[in-house]
Amino acid sequence: MPRVVHFEIYTDDPDTVRPFYEDVFGWKFNKFDGPIEYWLVTTGNEKEPGINGGLARPREGQSAGTLNTIAVPSFDQAIKKIEQRGGNICVPKMAIPGVGWLAYAQDPAENVFGILEPDTKAE
């Protein structure tokens, strides 16, 4: 069954938000070496239940908030179901090298979420 595998916190002020989550919850932040300003968030050790995430500035047209990404076994099948049920794809499929294929979708109430088909060969 598809489940949430990653979260992202969007903020215009990462220098204030990072220390907040570090101090309150003990989360660890590591700057990601990529084309955008992004921090990987570790929320616990791998033996504990839960998920890790990321921290980034909002993309153009996006507001601050949190976004969840759901792993799916078939990207194409998930897109088809999303569209059949009244949702839409708002950011098209893209490769996250070494991780998988990612897109952002909206449900019928315009809540945005990510869908990810894991694929370590994605480029």
Stockholm file with secondary structure:
# STOCKHOLM 1.0

chainA/1-123         MPRVVHFEIYTDDPDTVRPFYEDVFGWKFNKFDGPIEYWLVTTGNEKEPGINGGLARPREGQSAGTLNTIAVPSFDQAIKKIEQRGGNICVPKMAIPGVGWLAYAQDPAENVFGILEPDTKAE
#=GR chainA/1-123 SS CCEEEEEEEECSCHHHHHHHHHHHHCCEEEECCSSSCEEEEECSCTTSSSCCEEEECCCTTCCSEEEEEEECSCHHHHHHHHHHTTCEEEEEEEEETTTEEEEEEECTTCCEEEEEEECTTCC
#=GC SS_cons         CCEEEEEEEECSCHHHHHHHHHHHHCCEEEECCSSSCEEEEECSCTTSSSCCEEEECCCTTCCSEEEEEEECSCHHHHHHHHHHTTCEEEEEEEEETTTEEEEEEECTTCCEEEEEEECTTCC
//
